[in-house]
Amino acid sequence: MEGGGVQVGCNCESVEEGIRCCSRHHIYHLGTTPLTSVTRVIQSIIPYEPRDPAAAENARDRGVAVDELFCGYITGKLSMIPENTREDAVALFWKLYEWWNSEKRGTPEVQKIVHDDTVAGRFDLRCDGIRYDLKCTYNVSPLAAIQLAAYESLDDQMSEELMIIHVTARLEKPKIIPVEFFEAMADWLTIRSAWELKRKLETA
């Protein structure tokens, strides 16, 4: 690999069986076969360049921190907020904490990798027949619904509903946004078909 080889914490070169994701490079592997992430499939057909890359990276880091806190809490693995956790992430976590405990819920399934033989992704949360995607950005991109539909198409466990959880500083509490299932799925299948055609043309 460029840049002096595989970095510390990378498992890209592992020969273990089963599905895994290299957190260092965000690359999925099924055994020794690399799979393309849902995000890369979508971006290859609908390229997206943030107006402010630094702000986008900051939002991504904040989202990762919030996701770790929230998923840790609802699975019983979070006993205390780790030191040096971003204050803005902690503030958003408490909003999610209140929302989650506002009603009785079943056993959650979090951060599960779903895949077929070429594409993979990892969804945030599935509980009580609903698949959720957590967004901590100022606004929710229209592509978020397509991303959720992609996870649904790759999972052998079907959901009754798809929802986006939008949590941000400007909202007093998380906003739960229903996704129009069939529209989002049709959009994903169109993007995936275009991606597969693009791959054929590139290798022809």
C-alpha positions as CSV (number, residue, x, y, z in Angstrom):
1,M,0.0,0.0,0.0
2,E,1.2,3.6,-0.6
3,G,2.6,5.6,2.3
4,G,4.8,2.9,3.8
5,G,2.5,-0.1,4.1
6,V,-0.4,-1.1,6.3
7,Q,-0.9,1.3,9.2
8,V,-1.2,0.2,12.8
9,G,-4.7,-1.1,13.5
10,C,-5.4,-2.0,9.9
11,N,-6.7,-5.5,9.2
12,C,-7.0,-5.2,5.4
13,E,-4.4,-8.0,4.9
14,S,-6.0,-10.4,7.3
15,V,-6.9,-13.9,6.0
16,E,-9.6,-14.5,8.5
17,E,-13.0,-15.8,7.2
18,G,-16.3,-13.9,7.5
19,I,-17.1,-10.2,7.1
20,R,-15.0,-7.4,8.7
21,C,-14.3,-3.7,8.3
22,C,-11.0,-2.1,8.6
23,S,-11.7,0.9,10.8
24,R,-8.5,2.6,9.7
25,H,-9.4,2.7,6.0
26,H,-13.2,2.0,6.1
27,I,-12.7,-1.0,3.8
28,Y,-14.9,-4.1,4.0
29,H,-13.6,-7.6,3.4
30,L,-15.4,-10.9,3.0
31,G,-12.6,-13.3,3.8
32,T,-9.9,-12.0,1.6
33,T,-12.3,-10.4,-0.9
34,P,-12.7,-6.6,-0.7
35,L,-16.2,-5.3,-0.9
36,T,-17.3,-1.8,-1.9
37,S,-19.0,0.3,0.8
38,V,-22.5,1.6,0.3
39,T,-21.2,5.1,0.7
40,R,-18.6,4.6,-2.1
41,V,-21.3,3.1,-4.4
42,I,-23.5,6.2,-3.9
43,Q,-20.7,8.7,-4.2
44,S,-19.4,7.1,-7.4
45,I,-22.7,7.9,-9.1
46,I,-23.7,11.0,-7.2
47,P,-20.4,12.7,-6.3
48,Y,-20.6,15.0,-3.3
49,E,-18.0,17.6,-2.4
50,P,-18.7,19.6,0.8
51,R,-18.5,23.3,0.6
52,D,-16.3,23.3,3.7
53,P,-14.2,20.1,4.0
54,A,-12.9,21.0,7.4
55,A,-16.4,21.5,8.8
56,A,-17.5,18.3,7.2
57,E,-14.7,16.4,8.8
58,N,-15.5,17.9,12.1
59,A,-19.1,16.9,11.8
60,R,-18.0,13.4,10.9
61,D,-15.8,13.1,14.0
62,R,-18.6,14.4,16.2
63,G,-21.0,11.9,14.7
64,V,-18.7,9.0,15.4
65,A,-18.3,10.1,19.0
66,V,-22.1,10.5,19.5
67,D,-22.7,7.1,17.8
68,E,-20.2,5.4,20.1
69,L,-21.8,6.9,23.2
70,F,-25.4,6.1,22.2
71,C,-24.7,2.6,20.9
72,G,-22.7,1.9,24.0
73,Y,-25.5,3.1,26.3
74,I,-28.4,1.2,24.7
75,T,-26.4,-2.1,24.7
76,G,-25.4,-1.7,28.3
77,K,-21.7,-1.2,27.6
78,L,-21.4,2.4,28.6
79,S,-21.0,2.9,32.4
80,M,-19.6,6.5,32.2
81,I,-18.7,9.1,29.7
82,P,-15.0,8.6,28.8
83,E,-12.7,11.5,29.7
84,N,-11.8,13.9,26.9
85,T,-15.0,13.1,25.0
86,R,-16.1,16.1,22.9
87,E,-18.5,18.4,24.8
88,D,-20.8,18.8,21.8
89,A,-21.0,15.0,21.3
90,V,-21.9,14.6,25.0
91,A,-24.6,17.2,24.7
92,L,-26.1,15.4,21.7
93,F,-25.8,12.1,23.5
94,W,-28.0,13.3,26.3
95,K,-30.7,14.3,23.8
96,L,-30.6,10.8,22.5
97,Y,-30.6,9.4,26.0
98,E,-33.9,11.2,26.8
99,W,-35.5,10.1,23.5
100,W,-34.5,6.4,24.0
101,N,-35.9,6.3,27.5
102,S,-39.1,8.1,26.6
103,E,-40.8,4.8,25.9
104,K,-40.2,1.1,26.5
105,R,-38.2,-0.5,23.7
106,G,-37.1,-4.0,22.7
107,T,-33.5,-5.3,22.4
108,P,-31.5,-3.1,20.0
109,E,-29.2,-4.4,17.3
110,V,-26.4,-1.9,16.6
111,Q,-23.5,-1.4,14.2
112,K,-24.2,-4.6,12.3
113,I,-22.4,-5.1,9.0
114,V,-24.7,-6.2,6.2
115,H,-23.5,-7.3,2.8
116,D,-23.8,-9.4,-0.3
117,D,-20.9,-10.6,-2.5
118,T,-19.8,-7.1,-3.7
119,V,-21.3,-4.4,-1.5
120,A,-21.3,-3.9,2.3
121,G,-22.4,-1.4,4.9
122,R,-23.0,-1.0,8.6
123,F,-26.2,0.4,9.9
124,D,-26.5,2.3,13.2
125,L,-29.6,0.8,14.9
126,R,-32.4,-1.7,14.4
127,C,-35.1,-2.1,17.1
128,D,-38.7,-3.1,17.2
129,G,-38.8,-3.7,13.5
130,I,-37.4,-0.3,12.7
131,R,-34.1,0.4,11.0
132,Y,-32.6,3.8,12.0
133,D,-29.7,5.9,10.7
134,L,-28.3,8.5,13.1
135,K,-27.4,11.9,11.6
136,C,-25.6,14.6,13.7
137,T,-25.2,17.1,10.9
138,Y,-26.8,20.5,10.7
139,N,-29.1,19.3,7.9
140,V,-30.0,15.8,6.7
141,S,-28.9,15.0,3.1
142,P,-31.4,13.5,0.7
143,L,-28.9,10.7,0.3
144,A,-29.5,9.5,3.8
145,A,-32.7,7.8,2.9
146,I,-31.0,6.0,0.0
147,Q,-28.3,4.9,2.4
148,L,-30.9,3.3,4.7
149,A,-32.6,1.6,1.8
150,A,-29.2,0.2,0.8
151,Y,-28.7,-1.4,4.2
152,E,-32.2,-2.8,4.1
153,S,-31.5,-4.4,0.7
154,L,-28.3,-6.0,2.0
155,D,-29.8,-7.4,5.2
156,D,-31.6,-10.8,5.5
157,Q,-33.8,-9.4,8.2
158,M,-36.5,-7.1,6.8
159,S,-37.7,-4.0,8.6
160,E,-41.2,-2.7,8.9
161,E,-40.0,0.9,8.7
162,L,-37.0,3.0,8.0
163,M,-36.3,6.1,10.1
164,I,-33.6,8.8,10.3
165,I,-32.7,10.1,13.8
166,H,-31.6,13.7,13.3
167,V,-29.9,15.1,16.4
168,T,-28.2,18.5,16.3
169,A,-27.5,21.5,18.5
170,R,-30.2,23.6,17.0
171,L,-33.0,21.0,17.7
172,E,-34.2,20.7,21.3
173,K,-34.7,17.0,20.9
174,P,-34.0,14.4,18.2
175,K,-36.2,14.6,15.2
176,I,-37.4,11.2,13.9
177,I,-37.8,11.4,10.1
178,P,-39.8,8.6,8.4
179,V,-38.3,7.4,5.1
180,E,-40.6,6.6,2.2
181,F,-39.6,3.0,1.8
182,F,-40.4,2.2,-1.9
183,E,-39.1,5.5,-3.2
184,A,-35.8,5.2,-1.3
185,M,-35.4,1.6,-2.4
186,A,-36.1,2.4,-6.0
187,D,-33.5,5.2,-5.9
188,W,-30.9,2.8,-4.4
189,L,-31.5,0.1,-6.9
190,T,-31.2,2.7,-9.7
191,I,-27.8,3.8,-8.3
192,R,-26.6,0.3,-7.8
193,S,-27.5,-0.6,-11.3
194,A,-25.6,2.4,-12.6
195,W,-22.6,1.5,-10.5
196,E,-22.6,-2.1,-11.8
197,L,-22.8,-0.8,-15.4
198,K,-19.9,1.7,-14.7
199,R,-17.8,-1.2,-13.3
200,K,-18.4,-3.3,-16.4
201,L,-17.4,-0.4,-18.7
202,E,-14.3,0.3,-16.7
203,T,-13.1,-3.3,-16.9
204,A,-14.2,-3.9,-20.5
